[in-house]
Amino acid sequence: MTSVVIPAIIADVDEVEVVVAHNERATLRVGDVFLKIDADQTNIDVEVEAMALAPVPTPDILWRKPSVLALAAVPGTALGRLGEPSTASPAAWAAAGAAVRMLHDAPLPPWPGRSRDELAARLDGECEWLITNGVLPTDLVTRNREIAEAALRPWTPVFTHGDLQITHVFVDGDKVTGVIDWSEASQGDALFDLAILTLGHEEHLADIVAGYGADVDLDVIRAWWSLRSLSAARWLVEHGFDPSSPGCEFDVLKSGM
């Protein structure tokens, strides 16, 4: 087992906070420093390169060692949390939409994202697992699988964050101060980012779209909500998260019925 020597810059602290931890990766907070530890070095490589290319505020990289990335905390607070009402203002949500538009207008990163065929194959497999294991009613899965089909249309690739949860966007007042967790950045569908940002927070979709400043197909946004919730459910369950919590993925699926 390889040990990691923590530089003196974060040595004098009283507490280490576990932000998230499972068998693939962990994020620890040590004072004002976040340590991202990933079993797959490729994820860290992507994160570092994506942050260097992104035209939006990102965390400062303090240092990196094999499988460990140290990032400075970004100012402000997260836009919100899934399953909880957001206290951020409509202007803050609009600012987040404008930041996403800046990202999508930037030159493409050099690596591709998942193809429509890959996404469809995964979706079919996850729907089968949900039904076979009795996790969700068959009619709920089937109906949302039908809704999700609208997301699997041709799209023009843009620079996508790939995991733009509201906990990954930080704001201070009405200003975006940082966007974190770039390990899934790639070429992808612009509406996927907008859907993940508003998953479980449909009441703020209009603010995001206003800030984004472009025509958005709301039916495709809703299709991505269904696709994401169906595809992520097994992973969430197997890694200690609860998609059945109020306002989370299973409630999103039920809202589409």
N, C-alpha and C positions, 0 to 999 in steps of 0.2 A: 504494500500500500504506500503510495507516495504522499509525503507530508507537505504542507504548504506553510511557509514562513510568512507571517503577516508583517509587512513593513511597519516601521515605527510611526508612520503617519497616522495609523489607527490603533496603536498599541495601548494608549492610555484611555480605556473606556471601562465602564462598570457593568455593562450588560450587552449581550449579543441577542438580537431579535431575529427569530426565524420568520421570514416574510412568507415563504412558501417552500415546501420540501416534499419531494416524492422520489421514486427510484430512478428518475431520469435526470432531474436537476434540482438544485436548491438555491434560494436567494436568502442571504443573511444581511441584516443591517448592523453595522458596527459603528456607533456614533453617527457621523454624517456620510459614511461610506457604505455602499452596497456591494457585497461580494456575490457574484453569480458563478456558481459551480455547476458545470455541465459535463455529463459523461461523454457527450459527442462534441469534440473540439470544433467540428464544422459549424455548429450553432453559434459558437463564440466568434468564429471567423466571419460569418455572415453578419452578425450583430455589429461588429467593429466596422466592417466595410459599409454597411447600410447607413450607419450613423455618420460616417465620413461623407457620404453622398447626399444625404437628406437635407433639403433646404429649410428645415424647421428646427427649433431648439431641441437639442438632445443632451443627455448627461455627458459631463466631461469624463474621459477615460484617465484614471489615475495610474494604473499599471495593469499588466496582464502576465500571467504565467500559464503553463499548460493546464487547460481545463478550468482556469479561474480568471474572471474579469472583475476588476475593481472600478466602480463608478461613483462619482460624486453625486450626492442627493441633489435633485432639482428643486428649485424653490416652488412655493405654492402648495396647493392641495389637489388631489385627484378630482376629476370632473364629477365622479360619483362612484357608486358600487352597484353591481347587479343585485336586484332584490331589495334595494333601498331607494327611497326618494332622493333625487339629486338636489342639493342646496345651491348649486351653481345657477347663476342668472341666465336668462335667455341670451344675453349678449355674450356670455362666456361660451355657451353652446355654439352660437354663431361664429365666434372666433375659432373654435375647434373645427367647424366646417371649413372656414377659410384656410386654416393650416393644412387640412387634408387636401384641399384643392391645390395648394402650393406643391405638396408632395406629388400629387398625380400629374402636375404639369412639368415636373422635373424630368431630365433624361432617364431612360430606363436603366436599372441595374443590369449588370452583364449576365446574371444567371436567371433562368426561367422559373416559373412557378408550376403548380400542378395543372395538368391539362383537363379539359372538360371530361374526357374519357376516364381519367383517374378519379376525378371527383365523383362521377356517376357510379363507378365501380365501388368506391368506398361507401357511398350513400346506400347502395343496394345491400351491401354486406352488413352495414350497421342497422338498417331497417329489419333485415332478417333476424339479427341478434336480438333486437328489442322485442320482436314478436315471439320468437322461439322461446325466449327466457321469461316471457310474461311480464316484462318490465313496464310496458305500456299496452293499452288496448289496441287490437289490430286495426279498428276503424280510425283511431287517432293517428297511428303511424301511416296508414294507407293514404288518408286525406292529406297529411302534411308532405308525404312523398310526392303526391300529385302537385301540390303547391310549389314544392322545391324544383320541379322540372323547369319552371320559367327561368331559374337562375342559370341553367345549363345551356344557354344560348351563346352564339358567337359574341365575343367582345374584343375591343381593341385594348391590348395590354397597356397598363400604366405602372408606375412605380408605386407598389402597395406596401403598407406596413405589414399586413398579413395577420395581425392579432390585435387590432385596434380596440381593445376593450376600454371602457370608460376609466378604469383604474390605471390605464397606461397613458392618459392625457392629463397633464397638470396645468392648472390655471391659478392666476393671482388676480382677483377681481375679474375683469373682462379680458385679460390677456393670457394667451397660452405661454407657459413658461418652460415646458418640456414635454417631450414624448419619449417614453421608455419602452424597453423590451422589443428589440428589433430582430430577434433571431429567426422570425418567419417572413421577413421582408423578401419580396421577389417581384417579378413581373406578374400582374394579375388583373382582376376585374375591379374597376374603381368602385362599383356599387357594393362589392364585398366589404371593403373598408367601412363604407357608410353604414352598412347593415350591422356590422359587429359593434360599431360605436353606439348605435341606437338600440341594440338588442335589449329587450325588457324595458326600454325607455321610449316607447313610441310617441309619448307626449312631447318629446323634444326633437322629433324628426323634422318638423317644419323649421325649427331654428337652425339645425344643421344644414338643411338644404338651402336656407336663405344665405347662410355664410358661405356655403360651397359655391353658390352663384352660377349654377348651370342646371339645365333640365335634367331631372332625375326620374326614372321610371319606378314609381312607388311599388308596383306589383313585383318588380324584380327585387327590390329591397325586402319585401315580405317573403319572397321565395328564398332569399339567402337566410332570413331568420329561421325558416323551417329547416333548410338544409343544414345550417350550422348546428341547430339544436338536436336534430336527429343524429348527425355525424359525431358530435362530441359527447353524447350521453354515456356511451360505454366507457370512454377514457375517463370521464369525470368520476363515474362510479368506482372504477378500478383504482383510481388514485386518491380516493378519500374525500372527494367533493360530492355535494348533494344537489343534483339538478332538479330535485323535486321541492327544494326550498321555495317559499313564496316569492313570486316575481322572477324566478329563474327559468331555465330551459324548458322544463315540462309545462310551466304556465304559459310560456311563449307558444308552445305547440297547441295547447288547448285554446288559446286566443284565436288561432287560425281556423277553428271549427265553426 
